[in-house]
Amino acid sequence: MDDELQAVGDRIRSHMPPGMNQRQLANRTNMKTDALSRALNGQRGFSSVELARIAEELGTDLYWLVTGEPDPHRVRVAARHSWDGGQGMRINPGRPNDDELLAQVAETYYAAFPEGPSPSLPLPDSASVMREALGENFVRDYGAVVESQLRVDVVRLPMLSTDYSLSIGSRAVVILATTPYWFRSNWSLAHELAHFALGHHSGDFEPGETEEAPADRFAAELLLPEELIGGQDWQQMDERDVAEFLWRTGVSTMALKNRLASLGVLVSAEVVAALKGSTPALIRANVGEDHGVIGGANRLIARQQQSAARVFPSALVDALQRRVEAGAASPEYLAWVLGVTVDEIDFPEPDDESQFDAAFGEAFAGRPSHADLKDWLATKSQPAQ
């Protein structure tokens, strides 16, 4: 009996749903029951076709079945869904157009980290614990703090219709649409962090509509915790106080209004009036010549520009730069990340054109883990004698 083959059998058994027996699995995957039984017990090897059928039938990952490790190149996606009152459901109509950009991001990670990016640390599943990890006043530089304190990458891209979270292998990546409305990005970042914290990326299927409400609740608890709301005298606050609170917490008038309502907080007429308007108008009205509640218009503009800027994690850019300089990755990836033309990127130009093609062809050669998988299957798929 081969221990590695036995381990594959054990992983298959662990993913067989309650009520499914070996005969049923064999029938559904076009195998003989005796052949499946011997393979599960390490007495014969599975063919690549058999394993692929089993993975599909059990709704699990082929790479994991073979190796017992998460696929370093597998991508799972979660997207923000807007509420459509007419249809009575959450929708994401821009997803087909966004898929091209999401694929570009994933390919860029593969080019920078051909063996897969390093895994992120597990996130706390408690909003209060996550808030403590982020530290006081984290919304001032929200994305950078998330990367440094939580080890989650934050990308900001123009042309996206909504915001996404991706797990690339075991690396957590949040992709935000660039916008001057920083409060929208702040909420989206909290929402996407929730998908990771609540385990929505850990299953065999991409997170969907049913995970949106729990993610929103987590975001509300992260940005507007009950103890913070309870620490304010909402019946004595005026418009200026509301503007200061929104600036400090980095949320919108709508988010605050919903949170106050959900907690049943009684507020003054001035608070009600302030929350009826738009967030930018309320903040700008309270900038003031004396620098107002936010420290002047320059700070408002800086926050808008930060939220609207194209950004990639520094570790990704550095890895890409090193691989481009070594002739191991196409300069087009680095140019795309930096938002410049490829002519502005310095990269080696070998005299031997065939060497040049071979070096840069690595970026497009497919997932390296697949070669390992095929080699493993080739040595293990022969029946035991």
C-alpha positions in Angstrom: 0.0 0.0 0.0 1.3 3.4 -1.0 1.0 6.0 1.8 0.6 8.9 -0.6 -2.1 7.1 -2.5 -3.8 6.2 0.8 -3.7 9.9 1.7 -5.5 10.8 -1.5 -8.1 8.2 -0.7 -8.5 9.7 2.8 -9.1 13.1 1.4 -11.7 11.8 -1.0 -13.5 10.0 1.8 -13.5 13.2 3.9 -15.3 15.1 1.2 -17.9 12.5 0.4 -21.3 13.9 1.6 -23.3 12.1 4.2 -25.3 9.3 2.7 -23.0 8.8 -0.3 -21.4 5.4 -0.5 -18.5 4.1 -2.6 -20.8 2.4 -5.1 -22.7 5.7 -5.7 -19.5 7.7 -6.2 -18.1 5.0 -8.5 -21.3 5.2 -10.7 -21.3 9.0 -10.8 -17.6 9.1 -11.9 -17.7 6.2 -14.4 -15.5 3.9 -12.3 -15.9 0.3 -11.3 -16.8 -0.1 -7.6 -13.9 -2.5 -7.0 -11.4 -0.2 -8.8 -12.5 2.8 -6.6 -12.3 0.7 -3.4 -8.8 -0.4 -4.2 -7.7 3.2 -5.1 -9.2 4.6 -1.9 -7.2 2.0 0.1 -4.0 2.8 -1.7 -3.8 -0.4 -3.6 -3.9 1.2 -7.1 -3.4 4.7 -8.5 -6.1 7.0 -9.7 -5.8 8.2 -13.3 -5.9 12.0 -13.9 -9.3 11.7 -15.5 -10.7 9.7 -12.6 -9.4 12.3 -10.1 -10.8 15.2 -12.1 -14.3 13.5 -12.2 -14.2 12.9 -8.5 -13.1 16.5 -7.7 -16.0 17.7 -9.9 -18.5 15.4 -8.3 -17.5 16.2 -4.8 -17.2 20.0 -5.5 -13.7 20.2 -4.3 -10.3 21.2 -5.7 -8.2 18.7 -7.7 -4.9 20.1 -6.6 -5.9 19.6 -2.9 -7.1 16.1 -3.6 -3.7 15.2 -5.0 -1.4 17.1 -2.7 -3.3 17.9 0.4 -2.3 21.5 0.1 -4.3 24.5 -1.1 -3.7 25.4 -4.7 -1.3 28.4 -4.7 -2.9 29.7 -7.9 -6.6 29.1 -7.2 -8.6 32.3 -7.3 -11.9 32.8 -5.4 -13.8 36.1 -5.9 -16.4 37.9 -3.8 -18.1 41.0 -5.1 -20.1 43.8 -3.6 -23.8 43.4 -4.7 -26.1 46.5 -4.8 -29.7 46.2 -3.7 -32.2 46.3 -6.5 -35.6 47.2 -5.0 -37.5 46.4 -8.1 -36.2 42.8 -8.2 -36.0 42.5 -4.5 -32.5 41.1 -4.6 -28.8 42.0 -4.6 -27.2 42.3 -8.1 -23.8 42.8 -9.7 -24.5 43.8 -13.3 -21.0 44.9 -14.0 -19.3 41.6 -13.2 -18.9 40.5 -16.8 -16.9 43.6 -17.7 -15.0 43.5 -14.4 -13.8 39.9 -15.0 -11.2 41.1 -17.4 -9.6 43.4 -14.9 -9.8 40.8 -12.1 -8.1 38.3 -14.4 -5.4 40.8 -15.1 -4.8 41.3 -11.4 -4.5 37.5 -10.9 -2.1 37.1 -13.8 0.0 40.0 -12.4 0.3 38.1 -9.1 1.4 35.0 -10.9 4.0 36.9 -12.9 5.4 38.4 -9.6 5.1 35.2 -7.6 5.3 32.2 -10.0 5.1 29.7 -7.1 2.1 31.6 -5.6 2.1 34.6 -3.3 2.8 34.1 0.4 -0.3 33.3 2.5 -2.0 35.9 4.5 -2.4 35.5 8.2 -5.8 34.3 9.5 -8.1 37.2 10.3 -10.0 37.5 13.5 -13.7 36.7 13.1 -14.6 39.3 15.6 -15.0 42.9 14.4 -13.9 44.3 17.8 -10.7 42.2 17.7 -10.0 43.3 14.2 -10.6 47.0 15.1 -8.2 46.6 18.0 -5.6 45.1 15.7 -6.0 48.1 13.3 -5.4 50.6 16.0 -6.8 54.0 16.8 -7.7 56.3 13.9 -6.9 53.6 11.3 -9.2 55.2 8.7 -6.7 58.0 8.2 -4.6 55.6 6.2 -6.9 52.7 6.0 -5.5 50.7 3.1 -1.9 50.9 4.3 -2.9 50.0 7.9 -4.8 46.9 6.6 -1.7 45.8 4.7 0.7 46.3 7.6 -1.5 45.1 10.5 -3.6 42.4 8.8 -1.3 41.3 6.0 -4.1 41.8 3.5 -3.2 43.4 0.1 -5.2 46.4 -1.0 -5.4 47.3 -4.7 -7.2 50.3 -6.1 -8.1 50.2 -9.8 -10.1 52.5 -12.1 -12.8 51.2 -14.5 -14.3 48.7 -12.0 -18.0 48.8 -11.5 -17.8 47.7 -7.9 -15.4 46.4 -5.2 -14.1 42.8 -4.9 -12.1 40.5 -2.6 -9.9 37.8 -4.1 -8.1 34.9 -2.5 -5.2 34.1 -4.8 -4.0 30.8 -3.4 -3.9 31.6 0.3 -3.3 35.3 -0.2 -6.1 37.8 0.7 -6.5 40.7 -1.8 -9.1 43.4 -1.7 -9.6 45.3 -5.0 -11.4 48.7 -4.7 -12.7 50.8 -7.5 -11.0 54.2 -7.5 -13.3 57.0 -6.3 -13.0 60.4 -4.6 -15.7 59.2 -2.2 -13.4 57.8 0.4 -16.3 56.8 2.7 -17.6 54.3 0.1 -14.1 52.8 -0.2 -13.8 52.6 3.6 -17.1 50.7 3.9 -16.2 48.4 1.0 -12.8 47.6 2.5 -14.5 46.7 5.8 -17.1 44.6 3.9 -14.5 42.7 1.9 -12.4 42.1 5.0 -15.5 40.6 6.5 -15.7 38.0 3.7 -12.2 36.8 4.7 -12.8 37.0 8.4 -16.1 35.1 8.2 -14.5 32.3 6.1 -16.5 33.1 2.9 -13.4 32.4 0.8 -12.5 29.1 2.4 -15.1 26.9 0.8 -15.2 25.2 -2.5 -17.4 27.9 -4.1 -17.1 31.6 -4.5 -18.9 33.8 -2.0 -22.2 35.0 -3.3 -25.3 37.0 -2.5 -26.1 35.1 0.7 -22.8 36.3 2.3 -23.5 40.0 1.7 -25.7 40.7 4.8 -23.3 39.1 7.3 -20.4 41.0 5.6 -22.4 44.3 6.0 -23.1 43.6 9.7 -19.4 42.9 10.3 -18.5 46.2 8.5 -20.9 48.2 10.6 -19.4 46.7 13.8 -15.9 47.4 12.6 -16.4 51.0 11.6 -19.2 52.0 13.9 -19.0 49.8 17.0 -21.8 50.0 19.5 -19.6 51.3 22.3 -18.4 54.2 20.0 -22.0 55.1 19.1 -23.1 54.8 22.7 -20.3 57.1 23.8 -21.8 60.1 22.0 -24.7 62.3 23.2 -26.7 62.2 20.0 -29.5 64.3 21.5 -27.2 67.2 22.0 -25.1 67.0 18.8 -25.4 69.6 16.0 -24.4 69.5 12.3 -20.8 70.4 13.1 -20.5 67.5 15.6 -22.0 65.1 13.0 -19.5 66.2 10.4 -16.6 65.7 12.8 -17.8 62.3 13.7 -18.2 61.2 10.1 -14.7 62.5 9.3 -13.2 60.7 12.3 -14.9 57.4 11.5 -14.6 57.6 7.7 -18.2 56.6 7.0 -21.1 58.2 5.1 -24.3 59.9 6.3 -26.3 56.9 5.0 -24.1 54.4 6.9 -24.4 56.4 10.1 -28.1 56.9 9.7 -28.6 53.1 9.2 -26.4 52.2 12.2 -28.2 54.7 14.5 -31.5 53.2 13.4 -30.4 49.6 13.9 -29.2 50.4 17.4 -32.4 52.3 18.3 -30.5 55.5 19.2 -32.5 58.7 19.8 -31.0 61.7 18.1 -31.6 65.5 17.9 -33.4 67.3 15.1 -30.1 68.7 14.1 -28.6 65.2 13.7 -31.6 64.2 11.6 -31.2 67.2 9.3 -27.5 66.7 8.9 -27.9 63.0 7.9 -30.4 63.9 5.2 -27.7 65.5 3.1 -24.8 64.0 1.2 -21.5 63.3 3.0 -19.3 65.5 0.7 -21.7 68.5 1.2 -21.8 68.1 5.0 -18.0 67.7 5.3 -17.3 70.6 3.0 -19.8 72.9 4.7 -17.8 72.4 7.9 -14.3 72.8 6.6 -14.4 76.5 7.5 -11.7 79.2 7.1 -10.5 78.4 10.6 -9.8 74.8 9.4 -13.1 73.6 10.8 -13.5 70.1 12.1 -11.2 68.3 9.7 -8.2 70.6 9.7 -8.8 72.4 6.4 -9.7 71.8 2.8 -6.2 70.4 2.0 -6.9 67.4 4.3 -10.2 66.8 2.5 -8.6 66.9 -0.9 -5.8 64.7 0.3 -8.2 62.1 1.4 -10.2 62.3 -1.9 -7.0 61.9 -3.9 -5.8 59.0 -1.8 -9.1 57.2 -2.4 -9.1 58.0 -6.2 -5.4 57.0 -6.9 -4.4 53.8 -8.6 -2.5 51.7 -6.1 -0.9 48.3 -5.9 0.9 46.7 -2.9 4.5 47.7 -2.6 5.6 44.0 -2.1 3.9 43.1 -5.4 5.5 46.0 -7.3 8.9 45.1 -5.8 8.7 41.5 -6.8 7.6 42.4 -10.3 10.5 44.8 -10.7 13.0 42.2 -9.6 11.6 39.6 -12.0 11.5 42.1 -14.9 15.1 43.2 -14.2 16.1 39.5 -14.2 14.4 38.9 -17.5 12.0 36.5 -15.9 8.7 38.4 -16.3 7.3 40.5 -19.1 7.7 44.3 -18.6 4.1 44.7 -19.7 3.0 43.6 -16.2 5.1 46.2 -14.4 3.9 48.9 -16.9 0.3 48.0 -16.2 0.8 48.1 -12.4 2.5 51.5 -12.6 0.1 52.9 -15.1 2.7 53.8 -17.7 3.6 52.6 -21.2 6.0 49.7 -21.5 8.6 52.0 -23.2 9.1 53.6 -19.8 10.2 50.3 -18.2 13.8 49.4 -18.1 14.4 45.7 -18.8 17.2 43.5 -20.2 17.4 43.1 -24.0 19.5 40.0 -24.7 21.3 39.7 -28.0 19.9 36.2 -28.5 16.3 36.6 -29.5 15.5 33.0 -28.6 16.8 33.5 -25.1 14.7 36.6 -24.8 11.6 34.8 -25.9 12.2 31.9 -23.5 12.8 34.3 -20.6 9.6 36.2 -21.1 7.6 33.2 -22.1 7.7 32.0 -18.5 5.1 34.6 -17.6 2.7 33.0 -20.0 3.6 29.3 -19.7 0.7 28.4 -17.4 0.6 27.5 -13.8 3.8 25.8 -12.6 1.8 23.7 -10.1 0.1 21.9 -13.0 3.4 20.5 -14.2 4.1 19.1 -10.8 0.6 17.7 -10.7 1.0 15.9 -14.0 4.4 14.5 -13.0 2.9 13.2 -9.7 -0.1 11.6 -11.5 2.2 10.0 -14.1 4.2 8.2 -11.4 1.1 7.3 -9.3 -1.5 6.3 -11.9 -0.1 2.9 -12.7 -2.1 0.0 -11.0 -0.2 -1.9 -8.3 1.1 -5.3 -9.5 
